[in-house]
Amino acid sequence: MSDTLKNLAMLAHKTNDNEALFADVEFGNLASSLGIVKITSRHFMRHASDDIATVLYSATTEPDAAFITDDVRCKLGTDNVIVLKFYLTHDLTDSSDKPLYDLFTSIICSRIENDYFKVNYEQSINYDPLTGIPNLNTFYDKLGLLFAENRQSDYSAGFLNIKQFSNFNRLFGSHTSNNVLKHYSLKVSEYFDPDKDELFARIGGDNFVFIAFNDRLDELKALLSSVDLMIMSEEDTLACTISARIGLCRLEPSLTNPSDVMTAIASALKYSRIPGNPDIVVYTQDTQDRLLKRDHFMSEIKRAVDEHKFLVYYQPIIKVGDSDSVVGAEALLRWRRHDMMLTPGDFIPIAEEYGYIYKLDLYVLETVCSKLREWIDEGIRVVPISCNFSKHDLSEAGLPSSIVSIIDKYGIDHSLITIEFTEAGFHEEYESIYNTAKILRDEGIKVAIDNFGTGYSSLSLLRDLNFDYLKIDSSVGNSGNDKSDIIFANIVDMASKLGYTVICEGLENKERINRAIEAGCNTFQSEFYAKACSERFFLNMIKGRA
C-alpha cells in the first residue's frame, strides 16, 4: 500500500506531456497493480476523432468484453466533458484497492485538465480567438527570431487595414462582419508560406500584420490589394471584394528590433490614409518626415483652438425679391497662420484624420453662440446662423446634447441655430444622422442637408429624413446642360412641395441665378451676392439687412 501511494505521489508530480505519461513504465506498473489493463477515450483533447476511440494506455490485446469497465468523467471547462473508459481485471467495488484506484483516476483527470488549460492558455496568448490565426504576440516572436538569427534582411513586414470595413457592421450586423473576418483571415493566411517563415496575423478589429519573403513581395501585394470572398450568411450568400490599405517596410539594418518594425509599418499605413496617397505605401525616411510635419501641423491646430486663434467668418444667405435681404449665414472657419489666411480645405481633412474635428466643430458653434448673445444684448436684430458638423462627429456619444448644451449656455433661441450635415456622409452614417436630426428638430434646432447632389443623392433622403433646409450644390446648378437643368428644377420643385427651404449654393453668374429663380428657388448662398466676411463686415450687413 505504502509503495503504491509513494508511486502515485511521484506520478502526480511528473511534468511529461500526457502521451508520454500513458506510455511511462511506472504508469504501467501502477495500472497493473490496480488491475487496470487499458484506458480509452472517444474525445481525448485534440488527438482523438469523434467516432474512433483513442487508446491512451493498453497492457493487453485480449477482447474488451473479458474485462469490467468503468467510465470516469473529466471536465474540461464549463461545456466540455470527456469520458475515459477504464478496463479492469476485477471488480474494485468492495476491494481495499478502491481508494487507490479513485486516487489514480483523479490524478489522470487532473493531468488531462492541466494540459487542456495549458494548451488553451498558449492558444489565447499566441492566436486570435475570433479567426484562429496568429496574433501580435506571434508576430513579435517571429520577428524576434529573424533578428536573433540575423535573417531579417531577406524579409519585409506589413500592416494591413481593410478599407471601409465599418460598412459591413452597419449593413449586415456584427455576426456577418465577424464571419467575413474569419473567411478573409483564413483565405489570406493561405497566401503566406510558413516553410519560408512567412506569417499573417490579426492584431484586432480589421487590422492585420504580416511577414513576407522579399522575393514574394510583389506577388503578395497583388493578392492582398483585392480579395474576393463568397460567404454563406444564414440563408443568403454574400459575395464581396475586400480591398486594403497596406504599410510596408523592408527589414533593413536601420530597424534593430521588432518595436522599430511596428513603428515603421504603422507610419507607412498612416501615410496611406492621407487623401490622394496610394493604398500601398513603402516606408522611407521621407515618409516619416512628412508624417512628423503633419503631426506638428496638428499640434498647431490644437494650440490655435486652445488660444482662440481660429476666426469665424460668415457667408450671408440672401433671399432674392423686391429688395434682396440677408436671411441667414453659414459660419466658416478661417486661420491666420504665418501671415497666410487658411480656409477649411487646408486644415479640416487633417483634423478629421486625427479625430479632432468634433472639438473644432464645437468651437465654431460656441463662437457663433457667444457672438449672437453679444449682438442680441446690443439690441441688434440677428439672423439664424448655420454651423457644419462632420459625419465623424456622429460617432461621438451625446452629440445632440452637446449642441443643445452650448446653445443653452448662452441663452440663444434654438431657432437661431441651424446644424448642417454634408449629404455625402449620409451613405455611411444614415441611421446616425437620421436619429440626430430628429432629436435636434424636437429641440427646435433647424437642420440642413449641405452639398446635396455631390454624394449618393437619393430621393429617400427627401422622403425619410426630417430637416428644414436643402442646400443644393453648385455642381448641380452650374452644369448648364438641358438634362441637368431638368434635374435641378425637379429637385427644387419636390423639395419645396415637401416643405423644405431650398438654398442654392455657389451659383456663379446672373444667368444661372435667373434659371434657379425660374425653377422656384429664391434663396442663395453665393459669392455672386456676398463672400464670406469677417464678423465686423457681416454685422454691418445684418444691421443694414441688404
N, C-alpha and C positions, 0 to 999 in steps of 0.2 A: 504493500500500500504506500509506504513512505517513498520508495523508489519511483513509483508511478507519479505521485504528487510532485516529486522533485523534477521529473522529466516534463510534467505538464507545466510547471513554473518556467522551465527553460524554453519550452515551446512558445509560451505566451510572450516571451521577450525576444524571440527571433525577429530579425528585420528583413529576411528574404522576401521576395515577391511571392504571391500566392502559388504560382505554378511550381516554384522551387520548394515551397513549403510542402505541398502534397507529394512531391517526389522525394522528400527528405527521408533518409533511413530511420532516423529517430522517430519521425512521424509515423512511419510504417510499423515500427516496433510497438509504439503506443497504441496504435489502432488494433494491432493483432492481440495485444494483451487485454483489450476490452472486447474482443470478438468482432471487431469491425473489419470486413473484408473488401468493401467497396463503398465509394461515395460518388453520387452523380447529381447533376442538376440540369434542368431544361433551360434555365435562364441564369447562367453564371457570368455576370459582368458583360463585357463586350465580346468575350471569347466564344459564346455559345449561340447557336441558331435557335429559332423559335420551335422547331419541330424535331430536333435531334438532341437527345440527352448528351450532355458533356460528361465524360468520365474524368472526375477530378483525382480519384485515387482508386486503385484496384490491386488486390493481392491474390485474386483468383480468376479463373476463366470458366468456372462452372456456371451453369444456368442460374439466373437470378431467383427463380422460383424455389430454389433449395434453401433460401435464407429468409429470416424475418426482416421486414423493412420498417424503417421509422422516418417520418417526414419532419424535418427541422426547418422552421421558417426563419429567414434572415431579412430584416427590414433595412432597406436602403433608402433613406429619405421618407417623406410622408406618403408618397404614392407608388413606391417601388418595393416590392417584396419578392425575394427569390426563395425557392423551396429546394433544400438539399435532401436527397434521399440516402439514408444510411442503411447498408445491408449488414446484418449481424448473424453470427453463427448460432446464437441462443437468445432467449428472451431475458431481458435485464430487469423486468418489472419488479421481481422480488429478490433481485440479486444485490449483493453488497457492492458490486461494481457500478450500480446505478448512479450514485453521486459523482463518481469519477467520470462516467460516461456523459452526464449532464455538464460537468465542468469542461470536458473535452469539446463537446459540441458548441458550448458558449464561446470558448477560445477561438474555434474555427469561424464562428459568425462574427466575432469581434474583429478578427484579422481581415475578413472579407469587407466588413463595414469600413474599417480604417483605409483599406486600399481603395474602396469606392470613393470615399470622400477626398482622399489624396488625389486621385485621378481627376475628380470634378473640380477640385481646387486648382490644380495645374491647368485644367481646361479653361477655367474662368480667368486665370491670370494671363494666359497666353492666346486665348481665342475669343473672338467676338460672339456674344451669346445669341444674337439675332441671326447672323448669317453663317456662323460656324467657321469662318475664315480667320486667319491670324489677326491679331490686334497690334496696337502700337508697341507693346512690350516686345513682341516677337520681332517687329521691325527693328527696334533698337538693338535687340540681341544679335540679329543677323548683321546689321551694320557694324556692331562691335567686333564680331568675329572677322569680318572682312578687314577691318582696320588692324586687328591683332595679328592676322596672317599676312598683312601688307599686300592684299589683293584688291584694295578698293579702287585703284586706278582703272581696272577693267570694267567698272560699273558706273551706272547713273542712278540717281534716285528721283522720285517724282511725288508730287502732291496733287491729287485729283479731286475735283469737286463737280458733282452732277449739276448741270445747268437747269435752273428753274424747277428743281425737284419739289418745291413747295406746292406747285400746281397739282401734283399727284394727291397730296394730302387734301387739298381744297376740293378737288373734283371727285375723288374716289374714296377718301377716308383713310385712316391710319392702317387698317388691316390690309388693304390693297397696296398701299405705298410700301409697307413692310415686305409684302410679297414681291414687289418689284425689286426692292433692295436685295432680297435673298437671291432671286434669279440673276440679277445683274452681277452680284458678287461671285456666284458660282461660275457663271459664264466667263467673266473676265479673268478669274483665277486660272482658268484653263489656258489662257494666253501665255502664262508665265511658267518657265521651266525650272522646277526645283532642283533638277540634276545640275543646273548651271548656277545654283544658289540664287535664283530669282524669287521674288516674293511679292504678293499682293495682299494688302492688309486694310481692314476698316478701322478707322480711329473714332468713329461716332457720326451719327446723322448721315448726311450724304457726302461725307469726306473719307478719302482713302489715300494711302501712301503705297509706294512700291519701290522695288529694287530691280533693275533690269541690266542685263549684259549689254555693253555698249554696241556690240555688233548687231544686236537685235532691236536697237532703239528706234530706228526709222519704221521698222515693221510694226512695233508696238504702238507707236504714235498714231499710225494709220488705223489700227484696230480700235484703239481707245477713243478716238475722236468721235466715233459714231457706232453705237452698239444696238443691234436690232433684237427685240425680245418679243416672245409670244407667251402670254401668261394666262392661265385659267383663273378667273376670279368668280367664285361661286358658279353660276350657270353661264357666265359670259366669258368670252375670250378677249383679252386685252392685247392688242398689238401696238408696240411703241418703239420709238427710236430714242435712245439715250445719248445725249451729247454732253461733253465735259470740258471744263477748263483744267489745264494742267500746268503746274510749275515744275520745271526740270532743272537739275544741275548734275554735272559730271563730278565724280568724287575725286577732285584734284587735290594736290598737296596743300593748298591753302585751307582746305577743310580737314581739320585734325581729329574730329570726333563726331559721334552721331548727333550731338546737340547742334553743332555747326551746320550739319547737313539739313536738319529740320528747319533751322532758321532760313537757310538759303532757299529751300523749295517752297516754304511758306511765303517768302518775299516774292519769288517768281510767280506764284499763284495770285498773290495780291496785285501784282503788276498786270496780270492778265485780265483782272476785273475792271481796269480803267477803261472807260468807253473809248472805242477806236483801236484798242490793242488786240492782237491776235489771241485766240483761245489757248494756244500753247506757247509758253514763254520759257526760254532757257536763261537761267540765272547768270548774270555777269556783274562785275563791279559797277558798271554803268546803271544796271537795273537798280542796284542798291542805292546808288547816289540819287537817282530820280525819286525813289520812294522816300528817302530821307528829306528831300526837298518838299515833297507832298506832306510829309509828317510835320515839317517845320511850318508849312503854309497853314495846315490845320491848326497848329498851336497858335498861330497869329489870329485865325478866325475866332478861336475860343477867347483869346485875350481881348480881341476887339468887342466881343459881346459883353464880357465882364466889365469892360471900361466904357461901354456905351458909345463905341466909335462908329457903329453902323448907323447910317442915316435912313430915314423912311421918306421916300418920295411918293407923290400922289399923282396918278394919272386920272384926270377928270373923265367922268362918263356923261355924255351930252345927249340931251333929248332935243331932237330937231322939231321945230314947229314955227309958229309965227315969230317967236323970238327964242333962239337957241338958249338952253339953260343947263346949268350943272345940276344933275340929279344924284350924283354919287361919285365915287372914286375907288380905284384899286390901289392899295398900299404896296409899294415896291421897294425892295432894299437897294441901297447904294453903299459903297465902301470906298472912302478916300484912303488909298494905300500908296505910300511912297509917291505922293503928288500925282497919282492917277486915280480916276474915278472908275471903280469896278462895278459892273452890273451883275445881276444874279447868275447869268451864264458862266461867270468867271469863278464863282465860289460855291453855288448851290450843289452842283454834282459831287464836289468833294465832301461837302457837309453830309450829303446823303450816303456817300460811300463809307464815311466814318461813323455813321449813326448819330450825327449831331443835328440833323435837320429839324428834329422836333423842338429842340431848345431855340433854334433860330426862328422857327415859325411862331413860337410863343412870344419871343422877343418882339416880333413885329406887332402881334396882337396887343401886347401890353403897351407898346409905344403909342399905337393908334388910340387905345382907350384912354391913356394918360392925356393925349392931346385933345381928344374930344371933351374930356372933363374940363380941361383948361379953357377951351373955346366956349363951351356952354356956360361956364362960370363968368365969362366975359360978356355974355349976352349975345353971342354970335349964333345965328340960326344955321346949324350944321346939316350936312347931308350924310346918308349912310356910306360907310367905308367897308370895302371887302378885303379880306386877308386870305392869302393862299395857304393851304395845308397840303403837304406831300402825302402820297399813298403810303410812304414809310411811317408816317405818324400813326397810321391806323393800327399798328402793332403795339402801340403804347397803351397800357391799361388806363382806363379813365380819361380818354381824350375829351369826350364831350363835357365831363365835369370840370376838367382843367380850363376849357374855353369859357364855360359859364362862370367859373370862379374868378377869372381875370376880369371879365366884363362887370361882374357884380362888385368886385373890389373897387372899381371907380364909379359905381353907381350909374352906369350907362344904360339907357333904354335898349333892350335886346334887339329891337327892330333897326337900330342904327348900325348893327354889325352883320356883315354877310361873310360866310365861310365858303371859300371856293375849293373844289376838288377837281383836278385835271381829269378830263374824260379818258385819257389814255390809261389811267390807273384802274379804271373800272373793270377791265378784263381780269385782272389778278385779284382785286380786293372788292368785288361787287358786294358780297354779303356784308362786309365790314362798313363800306360806305353807305349801304342801304340803312343799316341799323344806326350809324352815327347821324346820318341826315335826319332820320325820324326823331331821334332824341333832341337834336338841335332845334328842329322846327317846332316840336312840342314846347320848347322853352321860348319860342317867339323869335329865334335867331334865323335869319334868312340863309338859304343855301343856294349856291350856284354851281353849275357844271361848266368848267372852263375848257377852252380849246376844243369845243365839240367839232368833230369832223377830222381830227388828227389821229385818233386811236381806233378801237374796234367799235365804231359807231353802230348802234343798234336801236331799232325802234322800241325794243323792250325797255331801254333806259327811259324814254319818254313816257312809256306806259306804266312802268312799275315803280320808278323812283319818285320820292316826294322831294321837290325842290322848288325854288322860286324864279331863278334866272337861268336862261340858257345862253351861254356866250359862244357864238359861232366863230370858229377860227377863220382868219383871213385867207387861208388856203382854199376854203370853200367859196367865200365871197369874191375873191380876186381872180379866180381862174379865167373868167371871160369867155368860156365857150358855151354853146347852147345847152348841152346836157347838164353842165354844172349849174347854169342859171336856173334850169327847171328843178334840179335837186334842191338848190338853195331856196328857191321860192316856196317849195312844198314843205321844207323843214320849218321855215318861218311860219307858214300857214298852220301846220299841225301844232307847233309849239304854242302859238297864240291861242288856238282853239282849245288847247288843253289847259290854258290859264297861266302859262309861263310868260314872263317878260323876256323878250329876245333882245340881246345886245350883240351887235356886230362889231367884231374886233379887227383892227388893223387895216381897214379899207384905205386904199392909197390915194384915191382921187375922187373928184366930184362925180364923174361918170358912174363909178362903182357904187358910190353912196346913193345916187339917184335911183339906180337899179334896185338897191336894197329897200329904199323908201317905197318904190313901186310894188315890191314884194310884200310890203306890210311892216317893215322894221323902221322904227324912228328913233332908236336909241343906239348910240355909237361910243366906242372907246377906240380912238384912233388919233394918230399924230396929225392927221389932216385937221382935226379940231384943236387938239392940245397934247403936247408932250408931257411925259411925267415930269413933275416940277417939285421944287423944294417946298417945305412947309410954308414959308413966307409967301411965295407966289400963289400957292393953292389957296391960302387964306384970303388973299386979295380977290381971287376968283369967286369964292363962295360968298364973300361979302357983296360982290357986285352981281353974282348969280348969272353972269353972261360971259 
